[in-house]
Amino acid sequence: MSESPGTPEPAEAPSPDVEAQAAQQVAHARRLDTDDPLAALRDRFTLDDVTYLDGNSLGALPRAVPGRIADVIAREWGELRIRSWTESGWWTAPERIGDKIAPLIGAAPGRVVVGDSTSVNVFKAVVGGIRMAGKGCTEILVDATTFPTDGYIARSAARMTGLAVRPVEPARISDEVTERTALALVNHVDYRTGALNDLPGITHALHSAGALAVWDLCHSAGALPVGLDAHHVDLAVGCTYKYLNGGPGSPAYLYIRESLQNRFESPLPGWNSHAEPFGMDPNYTPADGIVRGRVGTPDILSLLALEAALDVWEDVSIEDVRTKSLALTDFFLDCVALYAPPGRVRSVTPYDHRRRGSQVSLECSRAGGVMDGLIRRGVVGDFREPDVLRFGFTPLYTSFVDAERAARVLGEVLRELPEEQPEPAGDGG
Ligand SMILES: Cc1ncc(COP(=O)(O)O)c(C=O)c1O
């Protein structure tokens, strides 16, 4: 019987055995935090008592951002006004900030430009890629498990260029690519399952067939090494509001391989990408290099918030981030196995380190209600339809104590919300 509408059944007490193991896990988590070489980075962020495991959706606020934005508004805009386009470096911010992201995704300077949303950059990359592909190409391949926007944009780009779209599971792309394939658009980490796709292998197979590789790095940049230059990726896009902590709606980026830059014909050739933007020439002449990826006037406030957010990466190696990410997700999975009632959740994130991103996704009945219960108790992850709980681990600020607490609270919520019980109804009880 419900005590009141929406109030779950009383929790079934964990066994004394589990309580003893929990005490051991807490002690273990504290030791792991003490030994963690990245632990001090947490102080670079504004955090509270909430266990925040949604940095794979919206990264936490770096402490330096509010002060920087206050200065941009009061001084650069308020006092310098138009002069800031040159004197405060506003005009060149898209390339300058691209160069700050570049080392995190394995790119040399001059290969990344920041601006627009990921969706818009997918459009630029796919149409630009098709325009560089061989004449006989008739199709593009799209990751069948992609975040939906990439698929929507790719279908529109294909319609505009007269090509067909073929959805293919990432693991099948190497076998399915043919000499008629212009390019494949693939997510590096699957947003739903957290599975890491084989960027080097798929890129190599695409190149062997004469196709270009276009990668969406939204769920990998800032969480693990990407190696764009090393693996000869052609084009890549990604957002900056997840593991790069740029803030809500912060601008995305576009990577273009150096040898392709002067062949890249943008489908959105706005004046910012012109060789002489202030020449006001009615005819379009593209700029050289990565500037070609720009479109219109950059969103300066968001862009400069992102720039300040990227300062947290000073002295941080992405390899160390990866090591901690795997340790955190391993530890969380162990804790879930200990605390969750048997059979209630199933990890859809691969256990194999070579195939895991930086999130753990658990399939679970009544996942929406379970996540609500977690959030009410101060553990914030998220939920994807129909039945996936997602827990994102941001090694810059997530601790092992966070991982243990999240799993323990998950166990409590699952015991309170039995699998077969209907959603608590307003029964007036
Ligand atoms: C893999 C992936 N691609 C694209 C997007 C969409 O990005 P935007 O809203 O910046 O266009 C997201 C958003 O979460 C994403 O996860």
The ligand as an ORCA input file, in Angstrom:
! r2SCAN-3c Opt
* xyz 0 1
  C      26.591     12.202    -30.615
  C      25.872     13.511    -30.730
  N      25.838     14.151    -31.916
  C      25.187     15.326    -32.058
  C      24.547     15.929    -31.001
  C      23.767     17.195    -31.221
  O      24.479     18.314    -30.983
  P      23.873     19.770    -31.226
  O      22.643     19.869    -30.407
  O      24.999     20.659    -30.726
  O      23.612     19.969    -32.652
  C      24.584     15.314    -29.750
  C      23.919     15.953    -28.591
  O      23.892     15.488    -27.497
  C      25.248     14.078    -29.612
  O      25.285     13.435    -28.443
*
